[in-house]
């Protein structure tokens, strides 16, 4: 199992000096993400997926990684794209957290192409009614944020987000129902 190594990297990124050193070594041909991608794809065990997603999610906490994360968005999201359907609920929640963090970053960076990719991933999660409630909730928050603050409102409406919002609004989970109701109101705002 490789997850203890990934978990150590995850903790290193939380320390400012560790994050700087890791970023410095990511640009000289020894990109940690490339290695992480190889490991995650070759061994998609829940512990490896979970710690890998958490590692990448921790990178959002340090602003020095924001450009790096934006530049490698497509590769990162492709690597973990099947995680939303994992049977492990912690992996589902970690992936949704990654999607939410990307939504916030890409809204800040005004990256329309990136926002569209994140919206697509969030919609896949939100459509799955059998997923962990917290996972769906975070995906719905990402969708609402992208529609309200981002540049992809029209794209979301073309993807029939209104039906996803209606389904969410009918959820027994009050948090999901509340976000669904909020998303329903966004198209009515100018």
N, C-alpha and C positions, 0 to 999 in steps of 0.2 A: 504494500500500500504506500502510496506517495503522499497521502493527505497530511501526515505530520510535517513534511517539508513545506507544503502549500500553506499550512496553518502558521508555520513560523514566518513565512513571507507576509502573510496577512497581518501578523502582529507587528512586524518590522515597519510596515507602511503606516502604522498609527503613530510612530515616533517621527517627529519632524526631520531629525538627522537621518533616520533610516529611510524615510521617503526620498530625501534628496539623493542619497547614495544609490538607492534602487533606480531612480530615474536616470542618474548619471550612467549607470551600467546598462540601462535599457537601450541606449542610443548607440552603443558601440558594436553592434552586430550580435550581441548576446541578449537579445530581447527576451525578457522573462515571459512575456505574453505568448510568444511563439512557442516556447517550451511548454508553457501551461496548456496551450491549445493542443499540442501533440499528446500530452498526458491525458487530458480530459477526453479527447476523442478516442484514444486507444484504450482507455480504461474508464468508461462512464459509470463507475460505481457511485452510489449515492454519497459516500463520504468524500470522494474526490470531487464530485460535482458541487456539493455543498460548500466545501472549503474553497474551491476555485471561484465560485460565484461570490462568496463572502470576501475573498481576497480582492477581486476586481471592485466590489462595492466599497471596500475600505479606501480604495484609491480616490473616490469622490470626496473624501474628507480633507484631502490635501489639495489646495488650489494649484500646486505646481504640476499636478497630473491632469488637470482639466483639458489642456490642449492635446495631450497624449491620448486621453480617453476619447476625445472628439475625433481625432485622426484615425483611431483604430476601432471606431464604433461598429462598422459593418462586420469586421472580423470577430469582435467580441460577441456581438449579438448572434451571429451565425453559429459560433462555437456553442453557445448555450441555448439556442432556439428550441430544442426539444425538451428542455428542462421543465417547462410549464406543465407537461403531461406526465411528469415523473410520478410514480406511486408514493414517493416520499414527500410528505407535506412540507417539511422544512426546506426541501429543494424548491418546491413550488413557491413558497413565500420568499426565499432568497432571490429567485429569478424575478419575481414581481417587484421586489425592492430594487433590483438592478434596473429594471425598466423605468420605475418611478424616478430613480436618480438620474437616468439618462434624460428623461423628459424635462426635469428641472434644469439640467446642464444645457441642453440644446435650446430650451426657451431663452435662457440667459445669453447664449451664443448666437441666437437668431439664425439657427441652422435649419432651414426648411426641409432639406432633403433628409437630414437626420431625424427631424421631428416626424416626418412621414413614415420612416422605418420603425421608429419607436411606437408610433400610433398603431401601425399594423400589428406589431407584437402584442401591444396592450389589448387590442381588440380580440385577438385570438384567445387570450387569457379570459377576458371578460365574457366571451361567448360560452365558455365552458362552465356549465352550471354545476358540475360535479366536483369542481376543484375546491380546495381549502378556501374558506370564506375570507380569510385575511389576504390571501393571494388575489382573489377577485376584487376585493376592496382596493388594494393598492393599484391594480391595473385600472380600475375605474377612476381613481384619483388622478392617475397619469393621463387618462383620456380627457377628463374634465379640465385639467391644467393645460394640456395642449390645445384644447378648443378655446379656452378662455384667454390664455396668455400667449399662446403660440401662434404659429402661422398656418395651421392645418385644419381650421374649422371647416372649410368647404370640403376638404378631402374626407374628414370624418363624417360629414353629412352624406357624402356620396357612398360611403361604406355602410350606410344605414345605421348609424350610431343611435338614432332615435329608438329603434326596436331593442337594441341592447340596453338602453337606458330604461325603457318600459319594463323589460324583463327584470332588470336589477331593482327597479322600484317595487316590484311585486315580491321581492325576496323576503323571507322570514327574518333574515339578518338585518337588524335596524340600521347598521352602518352602511351596508350595501344599498338598502332601500333609500336612505337619505342621499347618498351620492348619485344614485340613479335619478332621483327627483331633481337634484341640482343640474345634472347633465341635460335633462329634458328642458330645463329653462334656458340654457345657453343659446340655442338657435333663435329664441324669441328676443334676445338682447341684440342691440345693434352694434 
